[in-house]
Amino acid sequence: MADTVTTDPLETGTRRAAAIQRLDTELLVATATALADQATSSVNVTIPSDRRGLSEFGPALHAMARTVRPEVEFRVLFSSRAIDVEVLHRLTTERANVAVRIAESPLQGVAMADFRGALLWSPIALKGGSVALFDKSAEIGALGSLFLGAWGSAIPLAEFLKRRELVRHEDQRQVLGHLRDGHTDRVAAQKMGISYRTYRRRVAEILEGLGAESRFQAGVRASELGLLSPLEDAQ
């Protein structure tokens, strides 16, 4: 995947790609900071889907938030599988105009400056949790296209948080579980010990809140957005 190896964050010159073979938090932060400092129009970041990835990529994210100039667009894409309220709070505190969206699909750790330079961290794509740094290569276009596609279909943070309100109460979580599992309204209402009419009213509220067109779609969407995890299946 990489032609050369370097431990100098941005000394790639005209090379196709450079790989930092061993993941080191300090080096990752330095590389991400230098990349963000180059940006003149946009910095786009995707956060790895797993919790380990979030913890390792988090320091680099915060460093970029402090480095990116105010006039530069700063967009951060989280996976619904790796949402951390503290990270989000710190991020929005560090940078008031950051744009955050939540994707249903799994993500790799990527940071791009002006779609001309990119840093990729992935324990799957890169053996041993290495970091690859691309500079004006064909891979930048592919990474940029993937980001724009994921960003376009992702949910703005405010909307995601609104949807999470749907599972604040145990009965709402149970309804979501029944929708996901495909139970009929009458069976679900009986299992929950509420009237058929009350259950249908709660279903209607959840469908509207999730923007779902069917009961099954609402259940699937809730699972994809992490609204049911780590909740147990409805009984």
C-alpha positions as CSV (number, residue, x, y, z in Angstrom):
1,M,0.0,0.0,0.0
2,A,2.9,2.4,0.7
3,D,6.0,2.9,-1.3
4,T,8.2,4.3,1.4
5,V,8.5,4.5,5.1
6,T,9.1,7.7,7.2
7,T,8.9,8.9,10.7
8,D,8.7,12.6,9.6
9,P,5.1,13.5,9.5
10,L,4.9,15.4,6.3
11,E,8.1,14.7,4.4
12,T,6.5,12.8,1.6
13,G,7.6,15.1,-1.3
14,T,6.4,13.6,-4.6
15,R,6.2,10.1,-3.2
16,R,3.0,8.2,-3.6
17,A,2.5,7.4,0.1
18,A,4.4,7.1,3.3
19,A,3.6,4.7,6.1
20,I,4.4,5.2,9.8
21,Q,4.8,1.5,10.7
22,R,4.2,1.6,14.4
23,L,1.3,3.6,15.8
24,D,2.5,6.1,18.3
25,T,0.1,8.6,19.8
26,E,2.6,11.5,19.9
27,L,3.6,10.9,16.3
28,L,0.0,10.6,15.2
29,V,-0.9,13.9,16.8
30,A,2.1,15.6,15.2
31,T,1.2,14.3,11.8
32,A,-2.5,15.2,12.1
33,T,-1.6,18.7,13.4
34,A,0.8,19.3,10.5
35,L,-1.8,18.1,8.0
36,A,-4.5,20.4,9.5
37,D,-2.2,23.4,9.5
38,Q,-1.8,23.0,5.7
39,A,-5.5,23.3,5.0
40,T,-6.8,26.5,3.3
41,S,-10.4,25.4,2.6
42,S,-11.4,22.3,4.4
43,V,-10.4,19.6,6.8
44,N,-12.5,16.4,6.8
45,V,-12.2,13.7,9.4
46,T,-13.8,10.3,10.0
47,I,-13.5,8.7,13.4
48,P,-12.9,4.9,13.5
49,S,-15.9,2.8,14.3
50,D,-14.5,0.9,17.2
51,R,-13.9,2.2,20.7
52,R,-10.2,1.5,20.5
53,G,-10.0,3.5,17.4
54,L,-11.8,6.4,19.0
55,S,-9.5,6.4,22.0
56,E,-6.4,6.3,19.8
57,F,-7.6,8.8,17.2
58,G,-9.2,11.1,19.7
59,P,-6.0,13.1,20.7
60,A,-5.3,13.7,17.0
61,L,-8.8,15.0,16.5
62,H,-8.6,17.5,19.4
63,A,-5.2,18.6,18.1
64,M,-6.7,19.3,14.7
65,A,-9.6,21.2,16.2
66,R,-7.2,23.6,17.8
67,T,-5.0,23.9,14.8
68,V,-7.4,24.4,11.9
69,R,-7.8,28.1,11.1
70,P,-11.2,29.7,11.8
71,E,-12.0,30.3,8.1
72,V,-11.4,26.7,7.2
73,E,-14.4,24.3,7.0
74,F,-14.0,21.5,9.6
75,R,-16.2,18.5,9.3
76,V,-16.1,15.4,11.5
77,L,-17.9,12.2,10.8
78,F,-18.5,9.7,13.6
79,S,-19.9,6.2,13.3
80,S,-22.9,5.5,15.5
81,R,-20.9,2.6,16.9
82,A,-18.4,4.9,18.5
83,I,-20.2,7.9,20.0
84,D,-18.5,9.4,23.0
85,V,-20.3,12.3,24.7
86,E,-17.2,13.6,26.3
87,V,-15.3,13.7,23.0
88,L,-18.2,15.5,21.3
89,H,-18.4,18.0,24.1
90,R,-14.7,18.7,24.1
91,L,-14.7,19.0,20.3
92,T,-17.5,21.5,20.1
93,T,-16.0,23.5,23.0
94,E,-12.6,23.7,21.2
95,R,-14.2,24.7,17.9
96,A,-17.5,26.5,17.8
97,N,-18.1,26.1,14.0
98,V,-17.3,22.4,13.7
99,A,-19.8,20.4,11.7
100,V,-20.5,16.9,13.1
101,R,-22.6,14.1,11.5
102,I,-23.3,10.5,12.5
103,A,-23.0,7.7,10.0
104,E,-24.7,4.3,10.3
105,S,-21.9,2.5,8.5
106,P,-18.5,1.5,9.9
107,L,-15.7,4.0,9.3
108,Q,-11.9,4.0,9.1
109,G,-9.9,6.8,10.7
110,V,-9.1,9.4,8.0
111,A,-8.1,13.0,8.1
112,M,-8.0,15.0,4.8
113,A,-6.7,18.6,4.2
114,D,-8.3,20.2,1.1
115,F,-8.7,16.7,-0.5
116,R,-5.0,17.1,-1.4
117,G,-3.3,15.3,1.6
118,A,-4.7,12.6,3.8
119,L,-3.8,10.6,6.8
120,L,-5.3,7.1,7.1
121,W,-5.3,5.0,10.3
122,S,-6.9,1.6,10.2
123,P,-6.1,-1.6,12.2
124,I,-7.8,-3.5,9.4
125,A,-6.3,-1.9,6.3
126,L,-2.9,-1.3,7.8
127,K,-1.2,-4.1,9.7
128,G,-0.5,-3.4,13.3
129,G,-2.4,-0.2,13.5
130,S,0.0,1.7,11.2
131,V,-0.7,5.2,9.8
132,A,-0.4,5.9,6.1
133,L,0.1,9.5,4.8
134,F,-0.9,10.2,1.2
135,D,0.2,13.3,-0.7
136,K,-1.5,14.2,-4.0
137,S,-2.0,10.6,-5.0
138,A,-4.9,8.7,-6.7
139,E,-5.9,7.4,-3.2
140,I,-6.8,10.9,-2.1
141,G,-9.6,11.0,-4.7
142,A,-10.9,7.6,-3.6
143,L,-10.8,8.6,0.1
144,G,-12.5,12.0,-0.7
145,S,-15.3,10.3,-2.6
146,L,-15.9,7.8,0.2
147,F,-16.0,10.7,2.7
148,L,-18.4,12.8,0.6
149,G,-20.7,9.8,0.1
150,A,-20.8,8.9,3.8
151,W,-21.2,12.6,4.8
152,G,-24.1,13.1,2.4
153,S,-26.1,10.1,3.9
154,A,-25.1,10.8,7.5
155,I,-27.3,12.4,10.1
156,P,-26.5,15.8,11.6
157,L,-25.5,15.6,15.3
158,A,-28.5,17.6,16.5
159,E,-30.9,15.2,14.7
160,F,-29.1,12.1,16.0
161,L,-29.3,13.4,19.6
162,K,-33.0,14.1,19.0
163,R,-33.5,10.5,17.9
164,R,-31.6,9.2,20.9
165,E,-34.3,10.9,23.1
166,L,-36.6,8.2,21.8
167,V,-34.9,5.6,24.0
168,R,-34.7,7.6,27.2
169,H,-37.5,5.6,28.7
170,E,-37.7,1.8,29.1
171,D,-41.1,1.5,27.4
172,Q,-39.8,3.4,24.3
173,R,-36.8,1.0,24.1
174,Q,-39.2,-1.9,24.4
175,V,-41.3,-0.6,21.5
176,L,-38.1,-0.2,19.4
177,G,-37.1,-3.8,20.2
178,H,-40.5,-5.2,19.2
179,L,-40.4,-3.2,15.9
180,R,-36.9,-4.5,15.2
181,D,-38.0,-8.1,15.9
182,G,-41.1,-7.8,13.7
183,H,-43.7,-8.5,16.4
184,T,-47.3,-7.5,15.5
185,D,-48.8,-4.6,17.4
186,R,-51.2,-6.7,19.3
187,V,-48.5,-9.2,20.4
188,A,-46.1,-6.4,21.4
189,A,-48.8,-4.5,23.3
190,Q,-49.7,-7.7,25.2
191,K,-46.1,-8.4,26.1
192,M,-45.7,-4.8,27.4
193,G,-48.9,-4.9,29.3
194,I,-50.4,-1.8,27.6
195,S,-53.5,-1.2,25.5
196,Y,-53.4,-1.8,21.7
197,R,-54.2,1.9,21.1
198,T,-51.5,3.1,23.4
199,Y,-48.9,0.9,21.7
200,R,-49.9,2.2,18.3
201,R,-49.6,5.8,19.4
202,R,-46.1,5.1,20.7
203,V,-45.2,3.4,17.4
204,A,-46.5,6.4,15.4
205,E,-44.3,8.8,17.5
206,I,-41.3,6.6,17.0
207,L,-41.8,6.3,13.3
208,E,-42.1,10.1,13.0
209,G,-39.0,10.6,15.1
210,L,-36.9,8.2,13.2
211,G,-38.2,9.3,9.8
212,A,-39.1,5.7,9.0
213,E,-41.7,4.6,6.6
214,S,-42.4,1.2,8.2
215,R,-42.3,-0.5,11.5
216,F,-39.5,-2.8,10.4
217,Q,-37.5,0.0,9.0
218,A,-37.7,1.9,12.3
219,G,-36.4,-1.1,14.2
220,V,-33.5,-1.7,11.7
221,R,-32.7,2.0,11.7
222,A,-32.7,2.1,15.5
223,S,-30.2,-0.8,15.6
224,E,-28.0,0.8,12.9
225,L,-27.9,4.0,14.8
226,G,-26.9,2.3,18.0
227,L,-30.2,3.3,19.7
228,L,-30.8,-0.2,21.0
229,S,-27.2,-1.1,22.0
230,P,-26.3,-2.3,24.5
231,L,-29.9,-2.9,25.3
232,E,-31.2,-6.4,25.5
233,D,-33.9,-7.7,23.2
234,A,-37.4,-6.9,24.1
235,Q,-39.0,-9.7,26.0
